[in-house]
Amino acid sequence: MALKIIGYIFFYLFLLGGLVSIIFALPGTAIIAGIAFIFALLTHFDKLGLNPLLIVALIAVVAELLEFFAGAIGASKFGATRLGMLGAVLGGISGAILLAPLFFGLGALLGAVVGAFSGAFLLEYLSGKKPLAALQAGVGSLLGRVAAIVIKSLLGVIQIGIITYSLIA
């Protein structure tokens, strides 16, 4: 019995680790889905069945796609062209990679947000838009990235809720 309790404690610590990894611009929802799948395998799908695992996996796919395109979506809402949206995506990825080593990994979050802003702004400005219009596109991509991180975190909490419900039901 004690070993089972310790197993559940570690399982939830790993799930929380996946949730926290979202802040570091890592694929936290995919990590949560993977941990749930490993748990289900280890317990022979006794408490955590295939249906909840598929739902958790689907949420992970949606969350990761949302995060990937969030800067572009935000930029488009603020008047960016396709070039500005491309700049937001590429800037977000580049910024996350370049700043990941800083601030104990929190640099990835900062890099993703600043990179999305910079990429959208720079490509809009270089394509001939006036500075204010390019700035609006940059702000839109920044807001899109921040919104994606918040929404992705909420989706991670929902994943953990689905897993928990499956275990206690």
PyRosetta script that sets phi, psi and omega in degrees:
from pyrosetta import init, pose_from_sequence

init()
pose = pose_from_sequence("MALKIIGYIFFYLFLLGGLVSIIFALPGTAIIAGIAFIFALLTHFDKLGLNPLLIVALIAVVAELLEFFAGAIGASKFGATRLGMLGAVLGGISGAILLAPLFFGLGALLGAVVGAFSGAFLLEYLSGKKPLAALQAGVGSLLGRVAAIVIKSLLGVIQIGIITYSLIA")
pose.set_psi(1, -44.7)
pose.set_omega(1, -179.4)
pose.set_phi(2, -63.1)
pose.set_psi(2, -38.2)
pose.set_omega(2, 179.5)
pose.set_phi(3, -65.1)
pose.set_psi(3, -37.2)
pose.set_omega(3, 178.2)
pose.set_phi(4, -65.1)
pose.set_psi(4, -41.9)
pose.set_omega(4, 178.8)
pose.set_phi(5, -64.2)
pose.set_psi(5, -43.0)
pose.set_omega(5, 178.0)
pose.set_phi(6, -62.1)
pose.set_psi(6, -40.0)
pose.set_omega(6, 177.1)
pose.set_phi(7, -60.1)
pose.set_psi(7, -44.4)
pose.set_omega(7, 178.6)
pose.set_phi(8, -66.2)
pose.set_psi(8, -37.7)
pose.set_omega(8, 178.3)
pose.set_phi(9, -61.4)
pose.set_psi(9, -46.7)
pose.set_omega(9, 179.1)
pose.set_phi(10, -65.8)
pose.set_psi(10, -38.0)
pose.set_omega(10, 177.7)
pose.set_phi(11, -58.0)
pose.set_psi(11, -47.9)
pose.set_omega(11, -179.4)
pose.set_phi(12, -71.2)
pose.set_psi(12, -30.4)
pose.set_omega(12, 174.6)
pose.set_phi(13, -64.7)
pose.set_psi(13, -40.2)
pose.set_omega(13, 176.8)
pose.set_phi(14, -66.1)
pose.set_psi(14, -40.5)
pose.set_omega(14, 177.3)
pose.set_phi(15, -61.5)
pose.set_psi(15, -44.0)
pose.set_omega(15, 178.0)
pose.set_phi(16, -64.7)
pose.set_psi(16, -35.0)
pose.set_omega(16, 175.1)
pose.set_phi(17, -61.7)
pose.set_psi(17, -40.5)
pose.set_omega(17, 176.0)
pose.set_phi(18, -63.2)
pose.set_psi(18, -40.0)
pose.set_omega(18, 178.8)
pose.set_phi(19, -65.0)
pose.set_psi(19, -44.3)
pose.set_omega(19, -180.0)
pose.set_phi(20, -66.6)
pose.set_psi(20, -31.3)
pose.set_omega(20, -178.4)
pose.set_phi(21, -63.8)
pose.set_psi(21, -20.0)
pose.set_omega(21, 177.2)
pose.set_phi(22, -60.7)
pose.set_psi(22, -37.5)
pose.set_omega(22, 179.8)
pose.set_phi(23, -61.8)
pose.set_psi(23, -30.2)
pose.set_omega(23, -178.4)
pose.set_phi(24, -89.5)
pose.set_psi(24, 17.8)
pose.set_omega(24, 179.3)
pose.set_phi(25, 61.3)
pose.set_psi(25, 30.0)
pose.set_omega(25, 175.3)
pose.set_phi(26, -99.2)
pose.set_psi(26, 163.0)
pose.set_omega(26, -179.0)
pose.set_phi(27, -77.1)
pose.set_psi(27, 68.2)
pose.set_omega(27, -174.9)
pose.set_phi(28, -60.2)
pose.set_psi(28, -38.0)
pose.set_omega(28, -179.5)
pose.set_phi(29, -69.1)
pose.set_psi(29, -34.1)
pose.set_omega(29, 175.5)
pose.set_phi(30, -69.5)
pose.set_psi(30, -36.5)
pose.set_omega(30, 176.8)
pose.set_phi(31, -63.0)
pose.set_psi(31, -44.5)
pose.set_omega(31, 178.5)
pose.set_phi(32, -60.2)
pose.set_psi(32, -44.9)
pose.set_omega(32, 179.2)
pose.set_phi(33, -62.4)
pose.set_psi(33, -42.1)
pose.set_omega(33, 179.1)
pose.set_phi(34, -64.7)
pose.set_psi(34, -41.9)
pose.set_omega(34, 178.3)
pose.set_phi(35, -63.7)
pose.set_psi(35, -41.6)
pose.set_omega(35, 178.7)
pose.set_phi(36, -63.0)
pose.set_psi(36, -40.8)
pose.set_omega(36, 179.4)
pose.set_phi(37, -64.8)
pose.set_psi(37, -43.4)
pose.set_omega(37, 178.0)
pose.set_phi(38, -61.6)
pose.set_psi(38, -43.1)
pose.set_omega(38, 178.1)
pose.set_phi(39, -60.4)
pose.set_psi(39, -44.7)
pose.set_omega(39, -179.8)
pose.set_phi(40, -62.5)
pose.set_psi(40, -40.8)
pose.set_omega(40, 177.0)
pose.set_phi(41, -62.1)
pose.set_psi(41, -46.3)
pose.set_omega(41, -177.8)
pose.set_phi(42, -65.3)
pose.set_psi(42, -28.7)
pose.set_omega(42, -179.7)
pose.set_phi(43, -101.8)
pose.set_psi(43, 13.8)
pose.set_omega(43, 177.2)
pose.set_phi(44, 58.3)
pose.set_psi(44, 35.5)
pose.set_omega(44, 178.5)
pose.set_phi(45, 56.2)
pose.set_psi(45, 27.3)
pose.set_omega(45, -176.9)
pose.set_phi(46, -67.6)
pose.set_psi(46, -52.5)
pose.set_omega(46, -177.9)
pose.set_phi(47, -101.4)
pose.set_psi(47, -32.1)
pose.set_omega(47, -176.5)
pose.set_phi(48, -110.2)
pose.set_psi(48, 98.9)
pose.set_omega(48, -174.3)
pose.set_phi(49, -85.8)
pose.set_psi(49, -175.6)
pose.set_omega(49, -176.0)
pose.set_phi(50, -68.5)
pose.set_psi(50, -40.4)
pose.set_omega(50, -178.1)
pose.set_phi(51, -60.3)
pose.set_psi(51, -51.1)
pose.set_omega(51, 177.9)
pose.set_phi(52, -63.5)
pose.set_psi(52, -33.7)
pose.set_omega(52, 178.3)
pose.set_phi(53, -64.7)
pose.set_psi(53, -40.2)
pose.set_omega(53, 178.6)
pose.set_phi(54, -65.7)
pose.set_psi(54, -39.7)
pose.set_omega(54, 178.0)
pose.set_phi(55, -64.3)
pose.set_psi(55, -44.9)
pose.set_omega(55, 179.3)
pose.set_phi(56, -62.9)
pose.set_psi(56, -40.2)
pose.set_omega(56, 178.6)
pose.set_phi(57, -66.4)
pose.set_psi(57, -40.6)
pose.set_omega(57, 178.6)
pose.set_phi(58, -63.6)
pose.set_psi(58, -42.7)
pose.set_omega(58, 176.6)
pose.set_phi(59, -59.8)
pose.set_psi(59, -40.3)
pose.set_omega(59, 179.7)
pose.set_phi(60, -62.3)
pose.set_psi(60, -44.4)
pose.set_omega(60, -179.8)
pose.set_phi(61, -63.0)
pose.set_psi(61, -46.5)
pose.set_omega(61, 179.6)
pose.set_phi(62, -61.6)
pose.set_psi(62, -44.3)
pose.set_omega(62, -178.3)
pose.set_phi(63, -64.1)
pose.set_psi(63, -42.1)
pose.set_omega(63, -179.4)
pose.set_phi(64, -68.2)
pose.set_psi(64, -40.0)
pose.set_omega(64, 176.8)
pose.set_phi(65, -65.0)
pose.set_psi(65, -41.3)
pose.set_omega(65, 178.0)
pose.set_phi(66, -59.1)
pose.set_psi(66, -46.7)
pose.set_omega(66, -179.2)
pose.set_phi(67, -63.9)
pose.set_psi(67, -40.0)
pose.set_omega(67, -178.1)
pose.set_phi(68, -61.6)
pose.set_psi(68, -42.2)
pose.set_omega(68, -175.2)
pose.set_phi(69, -98.6)
pose.set_psi(69, 1.3)
pose.set_omega(69, -173.4)
pose.set_phi(70, -60.9)
pose.set_psi(70, -43.0)
pose.set_omega(70, 179.3)
pose.set_phi(71, -61.5)
pose.set_psi(71, -41.7)
pose.set_omega(71, 179.0)
pose.set_phi(72, -66.5)
pose.set_psi(72, -40.6)
pose.set_omega(72, 179.1)
pose.set_phi(73, -64.2)
pose.set_psi(73, -45.9)
pose.set_omega(73, 177.9)
pose.set_phi(74, -61.4)
pose.set_psi(74, -42.5)
pose.set_omega(74, 179.5)
pose.set_phi(75, -63.0)
pose.set_psi(75, -41.2)
pose.set_omega(75, -179.0)
pose.set_phi(76, -65.3)
pose.set_psi(76, -34.3)
pose.set_omega(76, 178.4)
pose.set_phi(77, -66.8)
pose.set_psi(77, -21.6)
pose.set_omega(77, -179.8)
pose.set_phi(78, -105.7)
pose.set_psi(78, 20.2)
pose.set_omega(78, 171.0)
pose.set_phi(79, 92.5)
pose.set_psi(79, 15.8)
pose.set_omega(79, 179.9)
pose.set_phi(80, -75.6)
pose.set_psi(80, 151.7)
pose.set_omega(80, 173.8)
pose.set_phi(81, -83.8)
pose.set_psi(81, 179.1)
pose.set_omega(81, 176.9)
pose.set_phi(82, -60.8)
pose.set_psi(82, -34.4)
pose.set_omega(82, 178.7)
pose.set_phi(83, -64.9)
pose.set_psi(83, -41.7)
pose.set_omega(83, 177.4)
pose.set_phi(84, -65.7)
pose.set_psi(84, -37.6)
pose.set_omega(84, 177.2)
pose.set_phi(85, -66.5)
pose.set_psi(85, -39.5)
pose.set_omega(85, 175.9)
pose.set_phi(86, -62.8)
pose.set_psi(86, -41.3)
pose.set_omega(86, 177.6)
pose.set_phi(87, -61.5)
pose.set_psi(87, -37.1)
pose.set_omega(87, 179.0)
pose.set_phi(88, -65.8)
pose.set_psi(88, -43.1)
pose.set_omega(88, 179.6)
pose.set_phi(89, -66.7)
pose.set_psi(89, -51.8)
pose.set_omega(89, -178.4)
pose.set_phi(90, -65.5)
pose.set_psi(90, -39.1)
pose.set_omega(90, 177.9)
pose.set_phi(91, -65.3)
pose.set_psi(91, -40.1)
pose.set_omega(91, 178.6)
pose.set_phi(92, -63.2)
pose.set_psi(92, -43.6)
pose.set_omega(92, 179.2)
pose.set_phi(93, -67.2)
pose.set_psi(93, -47.7)
pose.set_omega(93, -178.9)
pose.set_phi(94, -61.8)
pose.set_psi(94, -45.1)
pose.set_omega(94, -179.4)
pose.set_phi(95, -62.4)
pose.set_psi(95, -41.3)
pose.set_omega(95, 179.5)
pose.set_phi(96, -63.2)
pose.set_psi(96, -41.8)
pose.set_omega(96, -179.5)
pose.set_phi(97, -68.8)
pose.set_psi(97, -45.7)
pose.set_omega(97, -175.8)
pose.set_phi(98, -68.2)
pose.set_psi(98, -37.0)
pose.set_omega(98, -176.2)
pose.set_phi(99, -97.4)
pose.set_psi(99, 0.2)
pose.set_omega(99, -178.6)
pose.set_phi(100, -54.9)
pose.set_psi(100, -38.5)
pose.set_omega(100, -178.2)
pose.set_phi(101, -70.7)
pose.set_psi(101, -13.6)
pose.set_omega(101, -175.6)
pose.set_phi(102, -85.5)
pose.set_psi(102, 152.1)
pose.set_omega(102, 174.1)
pose.set_phi(103, 54.3)
pose.set_psi(103, 42.7)
pose.set_omega(103, 177.2)
pose.set_phi(104, 57.8)
pose.set_psi(104, 37.4)
pose.set_omega(104, 178.6)
pose.set_phi(105, 95.8)
pose.set_psi(105, -19.3)
pose.set_omega(105, 178.9)
pose.set_phi(106, -68.0)
pose.set_psi(106, -14.2)
pose.set_omega(106, 176.6)
pose.set_phi(107, -61.3)
pose.set_psi(107, -27.8)
pose.set_omega(107, 178.6)
pose.set_phi(108, -63.1)
pose.set_psi(108, -40.5)
pose.set_omega(108, 178.0)
pose.set_phi(109, -64.4)
pose.set_psi(109, -49.8)
pose.set_omega(109, 178.5)
pose.set_phi(110, -60.0)
pose.set_psi(110, -43.8)
pose.set_omega(110, -179.6)
pose.set_phi(111, -63.3)
pose.set_psi(111, -39.8)
pose.set_omega(111, 179.7)
pose.set_phi(112, -64.6)
pose.set_psi(112, -41.7)
pose.set_omega(112, -178.0)
pose.set_phi(113, -71.6)
pose.set_psi(113, -50.7)
pose.set_omega(113, -179.1)
pose.set_phi(114, -67.0)
pose.set_psi(114, -37.9)
pose.set_omega(114, 179.2)
pose.set_phi(115, -64.2)
pose.set_psi(115, -41.1)
pose.set_omega(115, 178.1)
pose.set_phi(116, -62.9)
pose.set_psi(116, -44.2)
pose.set_omega(116, 177.6)
pose.set_phi(117, -60.8)
pose.set_psi(117, -51.2)
pose.set_omega(117, -175.9)
pose.set_phi(118, -63.0)
pose.set_psi(118, -43.1)
pose.set_omega(118, -179.2)
pose.set_phi(119, -63.2)
pose.set_psi(119, -44.9)
pose.set_omega(119, 179.3)
pose.set_phi(120, -65.5)
pose.set_psi(120, -46.9)
pose.set_omega(120, -179.8)
pose.set_phi(121, -60.1)
pose.set_psi(121, -49.8)
pose.set_omega(121, -174.6)
pose.set_phi(122, -63.0)
pose.set_psi(122, -47.2)
pose.set_omega(122, -178.4)
pose.set_phi(123, -70.3)
pose.set_psi(123, -33.1)
pose.set_omega(123, 175.2)
pose.set_phi(124, -66.8)
pose.set_psi(124, -43.8)
pose.set_omega(124, -179.0)
pose.set_phi(125, -65.8)
pose.set_psi(125, -44.8)
pose.set_omega(125, -179.7)
pose.set_phi(126, -67.7)
pose.set_psi(126, -22.5)
pose.set_omega(126, 178.9)
pose.set_phi(127, -83.6)
pose.set_psi(127, -1.4)
pose.set_omega(127, 174.6)
pose.set_phi(128, 109.4)
pose.set_psi(128, 1.0)
pose.set_omega(128, 177.4)
pose.set_phi(129, -71.9)
pose.set_psi(129, 151.8)
pose.set_omega(129, 176.5)
pose.set_phi(130, -66.9)
pose.set_psi(130, 154.8)
pose.set_omega(130, -176.7)
pose.set_phi(131, -55.5)
pose.set_psi(131, -38.7)
pose.set_omega(131, -179.0)
pose.set_phi(132, -66.4)
pose.set_psi(132, -41.4)
pose.set_omega(132, 178.8)
pose.set_phi(133, -66.2)
pose.set_psi(133, -40.4)
pose.set_omega(133, 177.7)
pose.set_phi(134, -65.6)
pose.set_psi(134, -37.6)
pose.set_omega(134, 178.1)
pose.set_phi(135, -64.6)
pose.set_psi(135, -40.3)
pose.set_omega(135, 177.9)
pose.set_phi(136, -61.3)
pose.set_psi(136, -41.5)
pose.set_omega(136, 178.0)
pose.set_phi(137, -63.3)
pose.set_psi(137, -41.3)
pose.set_omega(137, 178.2)
pose.set_phi(138, -63.5)
pose.set_psi(138, -43.3)
pose.set_omega(138, 178.7)
pose.set_phi(139, -64.0)
pose.set_psi(139, -40.3)
pose.set_omega(139, 177.9)
pose.set_phi(140, -60.8)
pose.set_psi(140, -42.4)
pose.set_omega(140, 179.5)
pose.set_phi(141, -68.5)
pose.set_psi(141, -36.9)
pose.set_omega(141, 176.9)
pose.set_phi(142, -62.2)
pose.set_psi(142, -47.3)
pose.set_omega(142, 178.9)
pose.set_phi(143, -63.7)
pose.set_psi(143, -36.7)
pose.set_omega(143, 177.4)
pose.set_phi(144, -63.2)
pose.set_psi(144, -42.2)
pose.set_omega(144, 179.0)
pose.set_phi(145, -65.5)
pose.set_psi(145, -44.1)
pose.set_omega(145, 179.7)
pose.set_phi(146, -62.9)
pose.set_psi(146, -43.5)
pose.set_omega(146, 178.2)
pose.set_phi(147, -62.0)
pose.set_psi(147, -39.3)
pose.set_omega(147, 179.6)
pose.set_phi(148, -63.4)
pose.set_psi(148, -40.5)
pose.set_omega(148, 179.8)
pose.set_phi(149, -64.7)
pose.set_psi(149, -41.9)
pose.set_omega(149, 179.0)
pose.set_phi(150, -65.5)
pose.set_psi(150, -47.7)
pose.set_omega(150, -179.0)
pose.set_phi(151, -64.9)
pose.set_psi(151, -41.2)
pose.set_omega(151, 179.4)
pose.set_phi(152, -63.5)
pose.set_psi(152, -38.2)
pose.set_omega(152, 177.0)
pose.set_phi(153, -63.9)
pose.set_psi(153, -42.5)
pose.set_omega(153, 177.4)
pose.set_phi(154, -63.4)
pose.set_psi(154, -39.1)
pose.set_omega(154, 177.7)
pose.set_phi(155, -65.6)
pose.set_psi(155, -35.0)
pose.set_omega(155, 175.0)
pose.set_phi(156, -63.4)
pose.set_psi(156, -40.6)
pose.set_omega(156, 177.0)
pose.set_phi(157, -64.4)
pose.set_psi(157, -40.3)
pose.set_omega(157, 177.5)
pose.set_phi(158, -62.6)
pose.set_psi(158, -41.9)
pose.set_omega(158, 176.9)
pose.set_phi(159, -57.3)
pose.set_psi(159, -47.5)
pose.set_omega(159, -179.4)
pose.set_phi(160, -63.9)
pose.set_psi(160, -36.7)
pose.set_omega(160, 176.2)
pose.set_phi(161, -62.7)
pose.set_psi(161, -42.3)
pose.set_omega(161, 178.3)
pose.set_phi(162, -63.9)
pose.set_psi(162, -42.6)
pose.set_omega(162, 178.7)
pose.set_phi(163, -62.8)
pose.set_psi(163, -46.8)
pose.set_omega(163, -179.4)
pose.set_phi(164, -61.9)
pose.set_psi(164, -44.9)
pose.set_omega(164, 179.1)
pose.set_phi(165, -59.2)
pose.set_psi(165, -42.1)
pose.set_omega(165, 179.8)
pose.set_phi(166, -64.2)
pose.set_psi(166, -33.6)
pose.set_omega(166, -178.5)
pose.set_phi(167, -76.5)
pose.set_psi(167, -31.2)
pose.set_omega(167, -177.3)
pose.set_phi(168, -97.7)
pose.set_psi(168, -12.6)
pose.set_omega(168, -179.0)
pose.set_phi(169, -77.2)
pose.dump_pdb("model.pdb")
